[in-house]
Amino acid sequence: MERIKVLVVDDSAFMRKLITDILESDQNIEVVGTSRNGLDAIEKVKKLRPNVITLDIEMPIMDGIQALQNIMNDNPTPIIMLSSTTKLGAENTILAMHYGAIDFVTKPSGSISLDLEKVKDDLIQKVKSASKANIQNLRYPPETKQLLVPERPQASFKVEIRKMSKWSQGRNKLICIGISTGGPRALQKLLAGFPENLEAPILIVQHMPAGFTKSLANRLNTLSKIHVKEAEEGEVIQKGTAYIAPGDFHLQVKQLGTNIVVQLNQAPPLNGHRPSVDIMFQSISQLPNYDKIAVIMTGMGSDGAQGLIELKKKGTVKAIAESENSCIVFGMPKAAIATNLVDEVEDLEKISQAIMKYLP
């Protein structure tokens, strides 16, 4: 098996050495070079052609955001950002995801993290996942990608569109979305497709650690007609609002009278995830007075597939999976499709339209 070639970019010589040692502790990864700033990284990418780049955000001469934009324009490569957990660090990380970074890892204790070993497994796994990403779907901003990437036929996964005989336009509707790797940009495209008077609330689990989901929600809120916010314990969900599960908290719901109330908890992760799509879907399956529209989008792994099974057992549910054609990583949608319970498979650009046809 050919090893994954990685370029490590960080202004600290100590951190470059530490990141290199962590990555090369895995026999499937080879660090082919290091860079001390963004300008040097751009030249190294041209010369070394790495499969994946780890990129620090805060660097002299040229920072990680500028370098990211340049690399994604000229030599598109899967990039993992290394971020601080400060408010500014979180905002810059979300901005980096918009510009094409596939994922990020947080430095446990700031720019010079002597304890980087704490995130060793996470860093290695994300580098491996990034090496399998569909780089063409990261290359262009969401608003222009559909003009530049020709639509490809979906030959592998054919899903029969199910009849809508049990679907009542008059009942209350709830949209629930599970998403992971490549999610921030995909959510931006999806939520921008909804009108301000959307006749349903939206609950979202985006795999992301604590400290970042609020910045994600704030950014999406400025780019969408609907209201987007980080979910809060005990709040009543409203139509026309999207609620994103806070990092490191499971998102569940409970019916109180005619209201649906958010419940957050830190129960153990399920299959490595907190928040977990499966846990959110299972909770939503307990709401008898709502029809549900379940959407599973780009992401590594299978989170959401078991929850979809629970949803379909207990109510009227329409399930939509993002197509392989538009996914950054076709893991979670593939697992959902394998349940044979998905009603439609759609490219990212068409998912909001697919959802809207099920609403009043």
N, C-alpha and C positions, 0 to 999 in steps of 0.2 A: 504494500500500500504506500503510495507516494505521500510524503509528509506535507502538512500544511505550512506554507511559507509565510512568516509573519514579520512585519516591520514594526518596531517598537519606537514610539515617539514621545519623549518627555524631556523637559529641560534639566531635570536632575539626573546626574550620572548614577547616583545611588539607586534611584527609582528605575532607571533603564536596566541596571544590572539585576535588581530584584524582580522586575517583571520578566526579564529574559530567563532567569533561573526558574521561576514558577512555570512559565510556559514550556520550557524544555525539559521539565520533570515529566512531561507526557511524551511518550515515544513517538506520537503521531504529529508532533509540532516541532518546527525548526524556525528559530529566529534568524532570518537572513541578513538583518541589518538593524541599526538603531539611528535615531536622529534626535538632535537637541532642540530643534524648533521647527515651526511649520514650513519655513522656506527651504530648509535642508530636507525636510520630509518629501516635499514635492519633487525634488531632484532624485531622491532615493527611490521613490515610487517608479519613476521613469526608468531608472537603471535596473532595479531589482525585481520589478513586477511581482510583488508579494500577493498572496491569496487573501490575506487579511491584514489590517492595520490596527494597532492599538494607539489611540491618539489622546494626549493630554489636552485639556482646554486652555489652561493658563500657562502661556509661554511667551518669552521675549521675541522680538523681531517680527514674528508672525504667529498669532495665536491659533488655537485649534479650530476655531470656527472658520477663520479665513482659509486655513489650509484645507479644511474639509470641502469648502465650496470649490476651491481650485481643483482638488483631486477628483471630485465627483463630476466636474465639467469636462476635464481632460483625460483622466485615467480612472474611470469608475471602479472602485474597489470596496468590498465590504469593510466598514470601519466600526470599531468598538471604541466609544469614548470612555475616558477615565475622568470621573467627575468628583468634585467635592460635594458635601451635603448641605452647603450654605444655600440661602435663598437665591443668591446670584448664580451659584453653581447649578442649582436646579433649573433656573430659567434658561441659562446657557445650554444646558443639556437638552431641554425640550426644543430649543432653537436648532441645535445640532441635528436632532431627529428630523426636523422639518427639512433641513438641507441634505438629508440622505444618509446620516449615520444609522446603522442597522440596530444598534443596541448600546447599552452603557453599563459600566461597573463603577460603583462608588468607592473612592478611597476611604478606608475606615476612619482615618484621623488626619485628614488634610493633605496638602500637596506632597509632603514627605511623610509617607505612612510606613513606619517601621513594622506595623502589624498587617501588612498587605496579605500575609498568609491567610488571614481570616476569610478573604474572598477568593482564595486560590481555586477552589472547585468551580465557583461561579465564573471566573475569568476563563478558565480552560474550556468549560462547556460552551460559553458564549462564542469563543473563538471558533470552536468546532462547528457550531450552528451557523455562524456567519459564513464559513467557507462553503456552505451549501445553499446560500441565499441566491435568489433570482436577482442578479445585479441590475438587469435591465429595468426592473420595476423600482429601483432606487435612483436611477440616473437622472430622471427629469422631475421637476416639480409636478405635483398632482394635477394642477390645472392645465398643464401642457402635455402630459404623458399620453393622453388618449389621441392627440394629434400626431405624435411622433412614433408611437409603437403600434404597428398594425395588429388588428385583432386576429388572434389565431383560433382555429377551431378547437373545441374541447372534445377530443376523441375518447379520452380515457374514462370520463365519468359522465354517463348519461342518466339523468334523473327524470322519471316520468312526472310531469306536472299533475298534481292530484286535484281532483274536482273540489270545488268550494261549496259543496252541498250543505255542509254543517256550519259554514261560516256565516255568522250573522253580522251585518254591518251595524246593527243597532246596539250590540253589547259593548261594554267597556273593553278597551284594548290596552295591552302593555307590551312594550318593545324591550327585549333584553338582549344584550350584545356581549359576546366573549371574544377577546382579542389579545394578542401577545406580540411577538417579534414583528416589527414593522408597523405597530399599531398607531402611534401618534399621527403619522401622515395619513394613514388609511382612515382614521377617525375624522380627521380634518375634511377629507373629501366626502365622506359619508354624511356627516352632520351638516355640512354646507348645502346639501341637497334637500333639506327639510324646510318647509315654510314656517313662518313665525307662529301661525295658529295651529301647529301640529296637534291632532286630536288624540294624543297618547303621551304618557310619560316614558322615559327611556332610562333603563338601568344598565350600567356598563361595568364590566370587570376587565381592566387592562392590567396585565401582569407588570407590576412596577413596584419598587421598594418605597418605604416611607420617605416623605419629604419631597416627592416629585409629582404626585398626582394633583396637588393643588395648582402647581405651575402649569401642568398640562391642561387642567380644566379652565384656568384663567385664559390661557392662550386660545383654546378652542372657543371659549365664550366670545372673544373679540372677533372671531372669524365666522361665526354662525348666526343665523337669524333667530334660532331658539336659544334659550338660556341654558348654559352649561356650567355645572358646579361640582365641587367635591361633595360627596354625600356626607351628611351629618347624622349622628345618632338621634333617633326620635322624630325626625322631620317627616311631615306628610308629603308624599310625592304628588306632583302636579303635572297636568298635561302641558306639553310644550317645553318641558325641562328635561335635560339629560343629567343624570347623577352618576358620577364616577366613583367607584369604590376607593377609599383611601388606601395608600400603600400599606401593607402589613396588616390589613383588617379584612376579614370576610364580610361581604355584604349580603344581608338577608332582609326579608320583609315580613310584616305581620299585618293582618287585617284587623282594624279596630273600628267597628261600626261600618260606616261607608268609606272610611279612609284606609289607605295603605301607608304604613309607617316603616321607616328605615330602621334596621337593627344592625349594629356593627359589633363584631367580636373578634377576639384573638385566639380562638380555638386553634388547635394544632394545624399546620399546613396539610392540605390534602394533595397527595402525589407531588409534594414539593412546592405547592402554590398557596400563598395567602396574600391577596385574595384568590379565591378559587371560582372558576366559572361553574364547575359542577355544583358547588355549594349554593351559589346564587340561583341556578336553574332549579335545583331541588326545592329550595325555599319558595320560589315563584310558583312551582307546581301545586302548592297548597292553597292557592287563591282560586276559589271556585267561581267567582263572579266576573272573571276576566278571561277574555281570549288572549292568547299570547303569540307574539311574533318573535321567534328566537333566531338570532343571527350569529354565526360563528365565522370569524374572519382570520386573517393571516396570523400564524404563530407556530412555534415549535411544540411538538408533543400532541397530546390527545385531550387536554382539558376541555370540558364541555360535552363530550360525547356521551358519557354516562348520565350527565344531567339532562341531556336532550331526551334520553330514553325515559327518564322519570317524568319529564314534561308531557311527553306524548301519551304516557299511560293514564294521566289524570285530568286531561282537559282538551280543549280545542286549541290546537297549536299549528302554526305555519312555520316551518323551519327553512332558513335560507343559509347557504354556505357560499363563501367567496370562492371563485374559480381559481384553479391552478394558474391560469393565464395571468391573473393580476396579483396573486399573493407574492409577498416577499419570501415567506416560508410556508409551503403547503403541507403543514402538519396537522393542526387542529381542524381545518375544514375537511381534510382527507379522512380523518378519524370519524368526524360527524357523518360524512357521506357513507362511510362503511357500515353505519348502523342501519342503512336503508330507510331512514326516517326523514331525510331531507326532502323538502318539496321542490326547491329550486336551487340551482347553482348559477351564480351570476358574477360577472366581472365587477370590480369595485365601483366603476362609474355608474352601474345600473342598479346597485343594491338599494339606494334610497327610493328609486322608482318602484322597485319590487315591493318594498315595505308599504309605500303609500297606497298601492292598489288594495291593500287589506284594511285600510282605515276608513272611517266614515267620510 
